[in-house]
Amino acid sequence: MGKNILLFLSIILLSNMAYADCVCSCVNGQNIPICSSSIDIRPICPPKICPIVPPSITPINPPNIPPIGTSQCSMHQVYNNYTNRYEWQQLCN
């Protein structure tokens, strides 16, 4: 009985750790996962109605070397739930 509880708790902790660095967020009007590392397991984001993206000129993409595991980085409008506004952020994939 104790082994089953330990196994159950281990599975829960590991599943939570897999998604710890990924969040679902509105990016350019679509709800997609954003992860802080390229090796994180991306969650399936539930359907969500995102606010309309305001028209804006894309800022200049700062020159940089993409992180390991990614091929390119570009600027995207990401919705900030605290300010209730879209903000430009550099995302890599």
N, C-alpha and C positions, 0 to 999 in steps of 0.2 A: 504494500500500500504506500509506504514512504517513498519507494523508488518511482512509482507512478506520479506522485505529486512533484518530486524533484524533476522528473522528465518534463512534466507539463509546464512548470515554472521556467525551465531552461528554454523550452520552445518559445514561450511568450517573450522572454527577455531577448532572445536572438532575433525574433521577428520585429520587435520594436527597435532594436539596434540597426537593422537593415534599412529602416526608413528614417532614422534619426536625423540625417543630414539632408533630407529631401522634403520639400513642401509643395503643395499644389497652389499655384498662383495664376492670376490673370495676366497673360503676356500678349500684347497686341490684340486684346479682346478675346483670347482663348484661354481656357483653364488647362494649364499644362504643368508637369512636375519640373521643379528647379532643384538641382542637387549641387552641393558644394564640392563634390568629388566625382570624377568620371567613373569610379569603380562602385559608386553607390547604386543600389537596386532602385530603379525608378518605380514609384507606386502608380497604380491606375487611378487617375483623378476622376472623381464623380462629375457628371454633367453639372454645369453651373452657368448661370447667365452672368456674364461679365459686363461691367459698365462700358459704355461706348468710348472708344479711344479718341481723344481730342486730336484734331489736326495739328501737326507739329513738324518742324524740320528736323531731320535726323542729325544729331551732333556728329562732329568729326570723330571717327573711330581712332582712339589713341594707338600708336604703333606698339605692339608687344608680341611676345612669343606665346602662342597658346599653351596652356598647361598640358602636362603629360596625359595622354589618353584622349585629347581633343584635337580637332584639325583646324578649326577657325573660331574666331570670336567676332561678334557684331553687337551693335547697340539695339536695344529693344525697350519698349515702354512696358514697365512692370507696375501693376497696381499695388499701391501701399495701403493696406487696410487701416493703418493708424492715421494717416493724413487724408484718406479717401481721395487720393489722386494718383494718376499715373506718373511714374518717374523713369527717366532714362537710366538703364543699367546695361553694362556689358555682360553678355551671356556667351558662353563657349559650348560648342558641341563637336 
